[in-house]
Amino acid sequence: YADAHTNLGNVLKEQGKLDEAAACYRRVIELLPQAPEPHYNLANVLAQQDKLDDAIAAHRQALARNPDFVGSHNNLATALAAKGETAAAIEHYQSALALQPNLTEAHINLGVMLAAAGQLDEALTHYRRALEIDPNQPEAHTNLANALMSQGHLEQAAVHCARALALKRDSPEMHNNFGILLAAQGKDEEAGRHFEHALT
């Protein structure tokens, strides 16, 4: 009964019992060999276990069964990015967005990949698009601020740093980023307060 194996796998995954969850998803693959979903579920568990090569292979199996499987394009891209395969990651994030243009996570992640590849203007476009879809995405605000800061647009960057911090007040990363920006603006005392916050 494939649904029961899937549901058990999902529960085990939530409990952190990843080996047992993977076994459930593998059983579903045996029962439904042409279905993409069990390969996707297995891939996500494997990625959680840092078995990236196996996760990538499982996502590719899902996409072989359904080339329009958005979740596998997105999560395959993330696994490829973790292995430093930037060009391939960009390609799969773009595929995910072609299928689901309002996928905020893919816009943010694609922006990170493009920024890493030195394509800052394109990265800015995706961060801004993510914020059009969801203005309360602290990661998008932070990444946009960092990209703007690297281009010397400190005032614009400050707006997004402040917004990110308002959304995640307890985040050491947000305080650290704001501190870096304030120091770049010569506001050392204020920057120091944020660095102290990041350390507490």
Disulfide bonds with the S-S distance in Angstrom:
none
